[in-house]
Amino acid sequence: MNFAAQMFYSSYLSERLERLYSPRPALKASEEKDPFWQRDELRLGPSQPGGPSKCGHVSNGTVCRKPPLIEPERLKDFGEEELLNGDVRVLGTKVVGGSEIMLMEPRKTRRISEFRIVPRPLIEYLRFEDISAAAFRIQTGIQKTPCTYSRLSKQYGMDIYLKKEHLHYTGSVKERGVLYLLTSLTQAQQRKGVIVASDCNFSMAVAHHAVELKIPVFVIMPSCCSSPRLRIYRDYGAMVISYGGTSHDSQNHARHLATENGYLYLEEDENAAYLAGLGTVGIEIYEQVSKLDAVVIPAAGQYGLLAATAAAIKHLNSQILVIGIEPEGFPLLLQSLKTNGPIKDIHSNPNKKLYGDLMERSLGVNTFELAKKLVDRVISVSEEDSLVAMLRFQEFERSTVDTEGAMGLAAILAGQLPELKGKKVAVVVSSANMELELMRQCVDRALVLDDRVSKFSVQLGEWPGDMAKLLDFLSREDVRLLDVCHRRQSEKSDLFKAKVECVVETRDKTQSAQLRKALSERYPSICWLDR
């Protein structure tokens, strides 16, 4: 009912009530004897004329109820009444001259079957807007690393651009995700502090940036951690505590301290803020290299770098290929793609010294879904190829990287990406954190794998000058003698003979092949030792 109808009905009702309760006129003599409620004409219902009603007093069709205190003359105000079988029918009063009132139609009643459940669109776990916000937030705390043209491009027939993320302060790309993660914490949590419990690139990034942001940071390390590594964390300004003999002991102790003291226990996982920070690599690559054809990214750790960078690259240009590289000894993503679901663990024995940090991580559900949707291809590289790639970085790029940082270039060196010949390719160099002694061993091993260092044994007589002739021959071949061992034999068959073992280094594979041929012709008893 609209406003006009309400006003009309209100005025009409007030007028009728005024007439109803106005002073009654004087009664006639005949009416003074019999009250009006005892008159026969007011007895409702079937009755015989002149006789009382069988059902007693009837008022408004209801038996034995007191009649209303309304005079019969006033009943006309509510319409004419008719006595029909004890029922009262009230005819509506028609107002002449009034405007017609249009009432609203009632709502249409819908059946339950008409209601359809419309599925809501799924919320994307990592949006490009989140990555853009992270890039804006961390631009003052993270340097924009160069993406330079590599001198290895002509050698492998493609334009290779190296995104040198190993040039960050802690030597790892994970600084991007860590900084955005720490700045996303509440002020209350920042005042309480954070705690980590693993010796990895993630922990070093947390230690450095937490101190820069004035956030208390605690690092729990097992007793087996080397002194140089512990000194690095202390130099960053973190509180370092040695506990337990294994990494699991230190992690459990860190969780216990976090629960008791209110610290935030941080570990590398698929946190949305952490992934958004890692995705800023893709934005920088797209800005630094024009007309890019492919991006090669190491799929290590929590695989967050691969998934987040792919999300940024595919949003900017869906035609750019995104290729993930992971170690052959731990192909977690490849096996997960085959089973169409993330695998928590696989039965493999990779080199713990080289891939120990990678083995302690797992593949999250959200990260797997992003990689499955956005990554075009996943390739596994062998340990030998990664070591040779590390050697190429030192020789051609004057950079020292670890096995994780060299995996992208290793796939190109091994010839596993022939479809990228003649195209522009960006390779992400993710990290360069490796202990000095381990780095030296890796270089020595890489020289052997690259046929640059050879080891052979030859039998010489005990005549004076035989050893000098061998050394003179090696000097004329322009090779570098790294080690020599002279051993006397005690067997009767080798009487008056001596066994000489030599380790030599050549310039390249061509010189190594020439040396092998020349030594075999001069010393038929030569034996080349296994690599």
SEVO-30250 format. One record per residue (C-alpha): x, y, z; residue in three letters. Coordinates in steps of 0.25 Angstrom, whole numbers. Layout:
N
X  Y  Z  ALA
...
% end
This chain:
531
0  0  0  MET
6  13  -4  ASN
5  26  4  PHE
-7  32  -3  ALA
-15  19  0  ALA
-11  20  14  GLN
-15  34  16  MET
-29  31  10  PHE
-31  19  19  TYR
-27  27  31  SER
-37  38  28  SER
-48  29  25  TYR
-46  21  38  LEU
-45  33  47  SER
-58  39  41  GLU
-66  26  44  ARG
-61  25  58  LEU
-65  39  61  GLU
-79  36  56  ARG
-79  23  64  LEU
-76  29  77  TYR
-83  42  76  SER
-94  45  87  PRO
-107  36  86  ARG
-120  43  83  PRO
-131  42  94  ALA
-139  29  95  LEU
-154  28  91  LYS
-164  23  102  ALA
-165  9  95  SER
-150  8  95  GLU
-148  11  109  GLU
-155  -2  113  LYS
-148  -11  104  ASP
-133  -9  102  PRO
-129  -9  88  PHE
-120  -22  89  TRP
-133  -30  94  GLN
-141  -26  81  ARG
-145  -38  72  ASP
-140  -31  59  GLU
-126  -31  65  LEU
-126  -46  68  ARG
-117  -52  57  LEU
-119  -66  52  GLY
-131  -75  48  PRO
-143  -72  58  SER
-158  -73  58  GLN
-165  -60  57  PRO
-170  -56  71  GLY
-162  -68  78  GLY
-149  -68  85  PRO
-137  -73  78  SER
-133  -88  81  LYS
-119  -85  81  CYS
-119  -73  91  GLY
-113  -60  87  HIS
-106  -60  74  VAL
-97  -48  71  SER
-89  -47  58  ASN
-92  -62  55  GLY
-86  -66  69  THR
-94  -73  79  VAL
-94  -69  94  CYS
-85  -57  92  ARG
-89  -43  97  LYS
-95  -34  86  PRO
-86  -22  82  PRO
-90  -8  89  LEU
-94  -2  76  ILE
-107  4  72  GLU
-114  -2  60  PRO
-115  12  53  GLU
-100  12  54  ARG
-98  -1  48  LEU
-101  5  34  LYS
-88  12  35  ASP
-81  -1  32  PHE
-91  -5  21  GLY
-104  -13  20  GLU
-106  -25  27  GLU
-114  -37  23  GLU
-119  -49  31  LEU
-116  -61  23  LEU
-115  -74  30  ASN
-109  -67  42  GLY
-97  -61  34  ASP
-94  -47  32  VAL
-90  -41  19  ARG
-84  -27  19  VAL
-84  -21  6  LEU
-72  -11  2  GLY
-74  3  1  THR
-71  10  -12  LYS
-64  23  -12  VAL
-69  32  -24  VAL
-60  42  -29  GLY
-47  37  -22  GLY
-34  34  -30  SER
-32  19  -33  GLU
-21  13  -25  ILE
-12  4  -31  MET
-6  -6  -22  LEU
7  -13  -24  MET
7  -27  -29  GLU
11  -38  -19  PRO
25  -44  -22  ARG
25  -56  -31  LYS
27  -69  -23  THR
39  -77  -28  ARG
40  -92  -27  ARG
52  -98  -21  ILE
55  -104  -34  SER
57  -91  -40  GLU
68  -87  -31  PHE
81  -91  -38  ARG
95  -91  -31  ILE
104  -82  -39  VAL
118  -86  -36  PRO
127  -75  -31  ARG
140  -73  -39  PRO
152  -78  -32  LEU
161  -68  -25  ILE
175  -69  -32  GLU
186  -72  -22  TYR
196  -63  -28  LEU
191  -51  -36  ARG
200  -42  -44  PHE
194  -30  -36  GLU
201  -37  -24  ASP
214  -38  -31  ILE
213  -23  -35  SER
210  -19  -21  ALA
222  -27  -16  ALA
231  -20  -27  ALA
227  -7  -22  PHE
229  -10  -7  ARG
243  -16  -8  ILE
249  -7  -19  GLN
256  1  -8  THR
262  -11  -1  GLY
266  -20  -12  ILE
275  -16  -24  GLN
271  -18  -38  LYS
280  -29  -43  THR
286  -28  -57  PRO
282  -37  -68  CYS
294  -37  -77  THR
298  -43  -91  TYR
306  -56  -89  SER
319  -58  -96  ARG
315  -73  -97  LEU
304  -69  -107  SER
312  -71  -120  LYS
317  -84  -115  GLN
303  -90  -113  TYR
296  -83  -124  GLY
286  -75  -117  MET
285  -61  -110  ASP
287  -64  -95  ILE
284  -54  -85  TYR
288  -57  -71  LEU
279  -51  -60  LYS
289  -50  -49  LYS
281  -52  -36  GLU
294  -57  -29  HIS
299  -43  -28  LEU
289  -40  -16  HIS
295  -37  -3  TYR
293  -51  3  THR
296  -57  -11  GLY
282  -62  -14  SER
269  -59  -21  VAL
261  -62  -8  LYS
264  -48  -3  GLU
252  -43  -11  ARG
242  -53  -5  GLY
248  -51  9  VAL
248  -36  9  LEU
233  -35  4  TYR
229  -46  15  LEU
236  -38  26  LEU
229  -25  22  THR
216  -32  21  SER
216  -36  36  LEU
208  -28  46  THR
215  -18  55  GLN
212  -27  68  ALA
219  -39  61  GLN
231  -31  56  GLN
233  -26  71  ARG
233  -40  76  LYS
243  -45  66  GLY
245  -57  56  VAL
253  -70  57  ILE
259  -79  47  VAL
266  -93  48  ALA
273  -97  35  SER
286  -94  28  ASP
281  -89  15  CYS
279  -77  6  ASN
265  -75  12  PHE
271  -74  26  SER
282  -64  22  MET
272  -55  15  ALA
264  -55  27  VAL
275  -52  36  ALA
280  -40  28  HIS
267  -33  25  HIS
261  -36  39  ALA
273  -28  44  VAL
271  -17  34  GLU
257  -16  38  LEU
260  -15  53  LYS
253  -29  55  ILE
259  -38  66  PRO
264  -51  59  VAL
269  -64  64  PHE
276  -75  57  VAL
276  -89  62  ILE
287  -97  56  MET
292  -111  58  PRO
305  -114  64  SER
310  -120  51  CYS
309  -106  44  CYS
323  -101  40  SER
329  -89  47  SER
330  -80  35  PRO
315  -82  32  ARG
312  -78  47  LEU
321  -66  46  ARG
313  -61  34  ILE
300  -61  42  TYR
306  -54  53  ARG
312  -43  44  ASP
298  -41  39  TYR
294  -38  53  GLY
286  -50  57  ALA
286  -57  70  MET
292  -71  67  VAL
289  -83  76  ILE
295  -97  73  SER
286  -108  77  TYR
285  -123  74  GLY
293  -132  65  GLY
284  -131  53  THR
275  -121  46  SER
262  -128  51  HIS
267  -125  65  ASP
270  -111  63  SER
256  -109  56  GLN
248  -116  67  ASN
256  -107  77  HIS
253  -94  69  ALA
238  -98  68  ARG
238  -100  83  HIS
244  -86  86  LEU
234  -80  76  ALA
223  -86  84  THR
228  -81  97  GLU
233  -67  94  ASN
223  -63  83  GLY
233  -63  72  TYR
229  -66  58  LEU
235  -78  52  TYR
239  -76  38  LEU
242  -87  28  GLU
242  -87  13  GLU
228  -91  8  ASP
218  -86  -2  GLU
214  -74  6  ASN
206  -64  -3  ALA
215  -52  1  ALA
228  -60  -1  TYR
224  -65  -15  LEU
219  -51  -19  ALA
233  -46  -16  GLY
240  -56  -24  LEU
231  -53  -36  GLY
237  -39  -37  THR
249  -46  -44  VAL
240  -49  -56  GLY
235  -34  -57  ILE
250  -29  -57  GLU
254  -40  -68  ILE
242  -35  -77  TYR
247  -20  -75  GLU
261  -23  -78  GLN
261  -32  -90  VAL
252  -28  -102  SER
246  -39  -111  LYS
249  -50  -101  LEU
246  -64  -106  ASP
248  -73  -94  ALA
252  -73  -79  VAL
260  -84  -73  VAL
258  -84  -58  ILE
264  -94  -47  PRO
253  -102  -40  ALA
259  -103  -27  ALA
256  -102  -12  GLY
241  -100  -11  GLN
240  -98  -26  TYR
234  -84  -23  GLY
244  -77  -32  LEU
239  -85  -44  LEU
224  -84  -41  ALA
224  -69  -37  ALA
233  -65  -49  THR
225  -73  -58  ALA
212  -65  -53  ALA
218  -52  -56  ALA
224  -55  -70  ILE
211  -62  -75  LYS
203  -50  -70  HIS
212  -40  -78  LEU
213  -49  -90  ASN
207  -63  -91  SER
216  -67  -103  GLN
229  -67  -96  ILE
233  -81  -92  LEU
236  -84  -78  VAL
245  -96  -75  ILE
248  -102  -62  GLY
261  -109  -58  ILE
263  -118  -47  GLU
274  -128  -43  PRO
274  -142  -49  GLU
276  -148  -35  GLY
264  -142  -29  PHE
253  -140  -40  PRO
242  -136  -31  LEU
234  -128  -40  LEU
235  -137  -52  LEU
230  -149  -44  GLN
219  -140  -38  SER
214  -136  -52  LEU
214  -151  -56  LYS
205  -155  -45  THR
197  -142  -46  ASN
199  -138  -32  GLY
210  -133  -22  PRO
219  -144  -17  ILE
224  -142  -3  LYS
236  -151  -5  ASP
243  -159  -15  ILE
253  -170  -13  HIS
266  -165  -18  SER
281  -162  -13  ASN
286  -149  -19  PRO
299  -143  -14  ASN
296  -137  -1  LYS
307  -128  -1  LYS
302  -122  -14  LEU
287  -123  -13  TYR
285  -124  2  GLY
277  -111  3  ASP
268  -116  -8  LEU
265  -130  -2  MET
260  -124  11  GLU
249  -117  3  ARG
235  -122  -2  SER
226  -118  -13  LEU
213  -110  -8  GLY
199  -112  -14  VAL
198  -98  -19  ASN
212  -97  -25  THR
210  -110  -32  PHE
197  -105  -38  GLU
203  -92  -43  LEU
215  -100  -49  ALA
205  -110  -56  LYS
197  -98  -62  LYS
208  -88  -66  LEU
221  -96  -68  VAL
223  -101  -82  ASP
234  -111  -80  ARG
242  -118  -68  VAL
256  -123  -71  ILE
265  -131  -61  SER
280  -129  -62  VAL
291  -138  -57  SER
301  -134  -46  GLU
313  -135  -57  GLU
306  -124  -65  ASP
304  -115  -54  SER
318  -116  -50  LEU
323  -113  -64  VAL
313  -101  -64  ALA
319  -96  -51  MET
333  -96  -58  LEU
328  -89  -70  ARG
323  -78  -61  PHE
336  -76  -55  GLN
344  -76  -69  GLU
334  -68  -77  PHE
326  -60  -67  GLU
336  -58  -56  ARG
326  -62  -46  SER
325  -73  -36  THR
312  -79  -34  VAL
307  -92  -27  ASP
300  -104  -34  THR
286  -98  -32  GLU
290  -86  -39  GLY
297  -93  -50  ALA
285  -103  -54  MET
279  -93  -64  GLY
292  -92  -72  LEU
295  -107  -70  ALA
282  -111  -78  ALA
287  -102  -90  ILE
302  -108  -89  LEU
296  -122  -89  ALA
289  -119  -102  GLY
275  -122  -96  GLN
269  -110  -102  LEU
271  -110  -117  PRO
258  -103  -120  GLU
264  -90  -114  LEU
275  -89  -125  LYS
275  -75  -131  GLY
265  -70  -120  LYS
266  -60  -109  LYS
267  -68  -96  VAL
268  -62  -81  ALA
274  -71  -71  VAL
272  -69  -56  VAL
285  -70  -48  VAL
278  -72  -35  SER
289  -73  -24  SER
304  -74  -21  ALA
306  -79  -7  ASN
316  -90  -6  MET
327  -93  4  GLU
341  -90  -1  LEU
346  -105  0  GLU
334  -111  -6  LEU
335  -101  -18  MET
350  -105  -20  ARG
346  -120  -21  GLN
335  -116  -30  CYS
344  -109  -40  VAL
354  -120  -39  ASP
343  -130  -43  ARG
338  -121  -54  ALA
352  -121  -60  LEU
352  -136  -61  VAL
338  -137  -66  LEU
342  -126  -77  ASP
354  -134  -81  ASP
363  -123  -77  ARG
370  -132  -66  VAL
375  -146  -69  SER
382  -156  -61  LYS
390  -167  -66  PHE
400  -178  -62  SER
412  -183  -70  VAL
424  -193  -67  GLN
438  -187  -68  LEU
451  -194  -67  GLY
461  -190  -56  GLU
471  -186  -66  TRP
476  -171  -63  PRO
468  -161  -71  GLY
455  -169  -73  ASP
447  -160  -64  MET
454  -147  -70  ALA
450  -152  -84  LYS
435  -153  -80  LEU
435  -140  -73  LEU
442  -133  -85  ASP
431  -139  -95  PHE
420  -134  -86  LEU
426  -120  -87  SER
427  -120  -102  ARG
413  -124  -103  GLU
410  -111  -95  ASP
402  -118  -83  VAL
402  -114  -69  ARG
407  -125  -59  LEU
399  -125  -47  LEU
404  -137  -39  ASP
414  -148  -41  VAL
416  -161  -33  CYS
428  -171  -35  HIS
426  -185  -30  ARG
435  -196  -30  ARG
429  -210  -33  GLN
433  -223  -25  SER
427  -233  -35  GLU
437  -242  -42  LYS
431  -239  -55  SER
433  -224  -53  ASP
447  -225  -48  LEU
455  -213  -51  PHE
442  -206  -55  LYS
436  -194  -48  ALA
421  -189  -49  LYS
419  -174  -51  VAL
405  -168  -49  GLU
403  -154  -55  CYS
392  -144  -54  VAL
392  -133  -65  VAL
383  -122  -69  GLU
381  -117  -84  THR
375  -105  -90  ARG
362  -112  -96  ASP
357  -125  -101  LYS
365  -124  -114  THR
378  -123  -107  GLN
374  -134  -98  SER
371  -143  -110  ALA
385  -140  -117  GLN
392  -143  -104  LEU
385  -157  -102  ARG
389  -160  -116  LYS
404  -156  -115  ALA
406  -163  -102  LEU
400  -176  -107  SER
409  -176  -118  GLU
421  -174  -110  ARG
418  -182  -98  TYR
410  -195  -102  PRO
408  -199  -87  SER
401  -186  -84  ILE
388  -187  -76  CYS
378  -176  -75  TRP
371  -176  -61  LEU
356  -174  -59  ASP
350  -161  -58  ARG
% end
